[in-house]
Amino acid sequence: MFARYSKMAKQFTRIGKEIAIAVKLGGPEPAHNPRLRAAIQNSKSVNMPKDRVDAAIKRAVSKDTDNYEEMVYEGYAPHGVALVIETATDNPTRTVANVRMYLTRAGGNLGTKGSLDFLFDRKGIFKLAKNDLDMEELELELIDFGAEEVFEDEGEIFVYTSFANFGPMQKALEEKGFEVVSTELQRIPTTSVQLNGDQEKEVADLIEKIEDDDDVQAVFHNMGDA
């Protein structure tokens, strides 16, 4: 129970930061701020109460909130596993020190900005409610807006786009009235590192420790399945 509440609190904090950054960049009106609309969609996917979403927007408007910066750190975990760590922080000096500490204590190291870009493709991922959508028709309809892959999994539809087509796809889905469950930008590894069970656990423990940091929004890696 406590683990579930801890995870929920982390999700709420992450989305609260997304909202704060979105309001800072594009204003408090969802109708005119695609990034804020995406954050609100994501809040629903983790059952974040509407009053908490509204409060986060009001705090950002009143500037009664921390001024978050988006920082991305790259490095290696043990056994050559590449990590890209996305953060939203009001103190980059603290955040980079913490990230470096996690990596070095585990036997990894922090790299320079952009050093691992070639190992990941940045993709936009949209999750849609299945409803009565025809998959073949949907794919044909969305391909003009940059859909690279459209598939169904466990009753939900996933649409993958390139990073460049994330905005046009979001606009197209909204205009066509699809029920968007969540949206996100992910970094998909182009190659993977194969580890044995003990090595995989070692890296997974490090990733979990990094993800638990309050400044960390997401951690991407190229560790393959054991």
C-alpha positions as CSV (number, residue, x, y, z in Angstrom):
1,M,0.0,0.0,0.0
2,F,2.7,2.5,1.0
3,A,4.7,1.7,-2.2
4,R,1.5,2.4,-4.3
5,Y,0.9,5.7,-2.5
6,S,4.6,6.6,-3.0
7,K,4.4,5.9,-6.7
8,M,1.2,7.9,-7.0
9,A,2.8,10.9,-5.1
10,K,5.7,10.8,-7.5
11,Q,3.4,10.8,-10.5
12,F,1.5,13.7,-9.2
13,T,4.7,15.7,-8.5
14,R,6.0,14.9,-12.0
15,I,2.8,16.1,-13.6
16,G,2.6,19.1,-11.4
17,K,6.0,20.2,-12.7
18,E,4.9,19.5,-16.3
19,I,1.9,21.8,-15.7
20,A,4.1,24.5,-14.1
21,I,6.6,24.5,-17.1
22,A,3.7,24.4,-19.6
23,V,2.0,27.4,-18.0
24,K,5.3,29.3,-17.9
25,L,5.9,28.6,-21.6
26,G,2.4,28.9,-23.1
27,G,0.1,30.5,-20.6
28,P,-2.7,29.0,-18.4
29,E,-5.4,28.5,-21.0
30,P,-5.4,24.8,-22.2
31,A,-7.3,25.8,-25.4
32,H,-4.2,27.9,-26.5
33,N,-1.5,25.7,-24.9
34,P,-1.0,22.3,-26.4
35,R,1.7,21.3,-23.9
36,L,-0.7,22.2,-21.0
37,R,-3.5,20.1,-22.6
38,A,-1.1,17.2,-22.8
39,A,-0.2,17.5,-19.1
40,I,-3.8,17.6,-18.2
41,Q,-4.5,14.5,-20.3
42,N,-1.6,12.8,-18.5
43,S,-3.0,13.8,-15.1
44,K,-6.2,11.9,-15.9
45,S,-4.3,8.8,-16.9
46,V,-2.9,8.6,-13.3
47,N,-6.1,9.6,-11.6
48,M,-4.7,12.9,-10.4
49,P,-7.7,14.9,-8.8
50,K,-8.9,17.8,-10.9
51,D,-8.6,20.2,-7.9
52,R,-4.9,19.4,-7.7
53,V,-4.5,20.1,-11.4
54,D,-6.4,23.4,-11.1
55,A,-4.3,24.3,-8.0
56,A,-1.0,23.6,-9.9
57,I,-2.2,25.9,-12.8
58,K,-3.2,28.7,-10.3
59,R,0.2,28.4,-8.5
60,A,2.1,28.7,-11.8
61,V,0.0,31.7,-12.8
62,S,0.5,33.5,-9.5
63,K,4.2,32.5,-9.6
64,D,3.7,31.0,-6.2
65,T,5.7,28.0,-7.4
66,D,9.3,27.2,-8.1
67,N,10.8,28.2,-11.4
68,Y,11.6,24.8,-12.9
69,E,14.2,24.3,-15.6
70,E,14.3,21.2,-17.8
71,M,17.7,19.6,-17.8
72,V,18.8,16.4,-19.5
73,Y,21.8,14.4,-18.2
74,E,23.5,11.5,-20.0
75,G,25.8,8.8,-18.7
76,Y,26.6,5.2,-18.3
77,A,25.4,2.7,-15.7
78,P,27.6,-0.3,-14.9
79,H,28.1,-2.9,-17.7
80,G,27.9,-0.3,-20.4
81,V,24.2,0.5,-20.2
82,A,23.5,4.0,-21.5
83,L,21.2,6.3,-19.5
84,V,19.4,9.5,-20.5
85,I,17.9,11.3,-17.4
86,E,15.3,14.0,-17.9
87,T,14.8,16.3,-14.9
88,A,12.8,19.4,-14.0
89,T,14.6,21.3,-11.3
90,D,14.7,24.6,-9.4
91,N,18.4,23.9,-8.6
92,P,20.5,22.4,-11.5
93,T,23.6,22.4,-9.3
94,R,21.9,20.1,-6.8
95,T,20.4,17.9,-9.4
96,V,23.6,17.3,-11.4
97,A,25.5,16.6,-8.2
98,N,22.9,14.0,-7.2
99,V,22.8,12.4,-10.6
100,R,26.6,12.2,-10.7
101,M,26.6,10.7,-7.2
102,Y,24.1,8.0,-8.1
103,L,26.1,7.0,-11.1
104,T,29.6,7.0,-9.6
105,R,28.6,5.1,-6.5
106,A,27.2,2.4,-8.7
107,G,30.3,2.2,-10.8
108,G,29.0,4.3,-13.7
109,N,29.8,7.8,-14.9
110,L,28.2,11.0,-16.1
111,G,28.8,12.0,-19.7
112,T,28.7,15.2,-21.6
113,K,25.5,16.7,-23.1
114,G,24.6,15.1,-26.5
115,S,27.2,12.3,-26.1
116,L,24.5,9.6,-26.2
117,D,22.0,11.1,-28.6
118,F,23.0,8.6,-31.3
119,L,21.9,5.7,-29.1
120,F,18.2,6.8,-28.8
121,D,15.5,8.0,-31.2
122,R,13.1,10.5,-29.7
123,K,9.5,9.5,-30.4
124,G,6.1,10.9,-29.6
125,I,3.7,8.3,-28.2
126,F,-0.1,8.8,-28.1
127,K,-2.3,6.4,-26.3
128,L,-5.9,6.4,-27.5
129,A,-9.1,4.7,-26.2
130,K,-10.1,1.9,-28.5
131,N,-13.8,2.5,-28.6
132,D,-15.0,1.3,-32.0
133,L,-12.1,2.5,-34.1
134,D,-11.1,0.5,-37.1
135,M,-7.3,0.0,-37.0
136,E,-6.7,-0.1,-40.8
137,E,-8.8,3.1,-41.4
138,L,-7.1,4.8,-38.4
139,E,-3.6,4.1,-39.7
140,L,-4.5,5.4,-43.1
141,E,-6.1,8.5,-41.6
142,L,-3.1,9.3,-39.4
143,I,-0.2,8.5,-41.7
144,D,-0.5,12.0,-43.4
145,F,0.2,13.6,-40.0
146,G,3.4,11.6,-39.3
147,A,2.2,8.3,-37.8
148,E,5.1,5.8,-38.1
149,E,3.4,3.0,-36.2
150,V,-0.2,2.3,-35.1
151,F,-1.0,-0.8,-33.1
152,E,-3.4,-2.1,-30.4
153,D,-2.3,-3.5,-27.1
154,E,-4.6,-4.6,-24.2
155,G,-7.6,-2.6,-25.5
156,E,-5.8,0.6,-26.1
157,I,-4.3,2.1,-29.3
158,F,-0.7,3.4,-29.5
159,V,0.4,5.9,-32.2
160,Y,4.1,6.5,-32.6
161,T,5.5,9.6,-34.4
162,S,8.9,11.2,-34.8
163,F,9.7,14.0,-32.4
164,A,9.3,16.5,-35.3
165,N,5.7,15.3,-35.9
166,F,4.6,15.3,-32.2
167,G,2.9,18.7,-32.4
168,P,1.1,18.1,-35.8
169,M,-0.1,14.7,-34.5
170,Q,-1.4,16.1,-31.3
171,K,-3.3,18.8,-33.2
172,A,-4.7,16.2,-35.7
173,L,-6.0,13.9,-32.9
174,E,-7.7,16.7,-31.1
175,E,-9.3,18.1,-34.2
176,K,-10.6,14.7,-35.2
177,G,-12.1,14.1,-31.8
178,F,-10.2,11.0,-30.8
179,E,-10.2,10.2,-27.1
180,V,-6.5,10.7,-26.1
181,V,-5.7,8.9,-22.9
182,S,-2.1,10.1,-22.6
183,T,0.7,11.6,-24.5
184,E,4.5,11.5,-24.0
185,L,7.9,11.9,-25.5
186,Q,10.1,8.8,-25.1
187,R,13.6,8.0,-26.1
188,I,13.7,4.6,-27.8
189,P,17.1,2.8,-27.9
190,T,18.5,2.0,-31.3
191,T,20.7,-0.8,-29.9
192,S,20.5,-2.7,-26.6
193,V,23.0,-4.1,-24.2
194,Q,22.4,-7.7,-23.1
195,L,23.1,-8.5,-19.4
196,N,22.8,-11.5,-17.2
197,G,20.3,-11.6,-14.4
198,D,22.6,-10.3,-11.6
199,Q,23.8,-7.5,-13.9
200,E,20.3,-6.5,-14.9
201,K,19.2,-6.3,-11.3
202,E,22.2,-4.1,-10.5
203,V,21.3,-1.6,-13.2
204,A,17.6,-1.8,-12.4
205,D,18.4,-0.9,-8.8
206,L,20.4,2.1,-10.0
207,I,17.6,3.3,-12.3
208,E,15.0,3.0,-9.5
209,K,17.3,5.0,-7.2
210,I,17.6,7.8,-9.8
211,E,13.8,7.7,-10.5
212,D,13.1,8.2,-6.8
213,D,14.9,11.6,-6.9
214,D,12.4,14.4,-6.6
215,D,14.0,16.3,-9.5
216,V,13.9,13.4,-12.0
217,Q,11.0,13.2,-14.5
218,A,12.1,10.1,-16.5
219,V,15.0,7.7,-17.1
220,F,15.6,6.0,-20.4
221,H,18.1,3.2,-20.9
222,N,19.2,0.7,-23.5
223,M,19.3,-2.4,-21.3
224,G,17.9,-5.4,-23.2
225,D,15.7,-8.1,-21.7
226,A,17.6,-10.8,-19.8
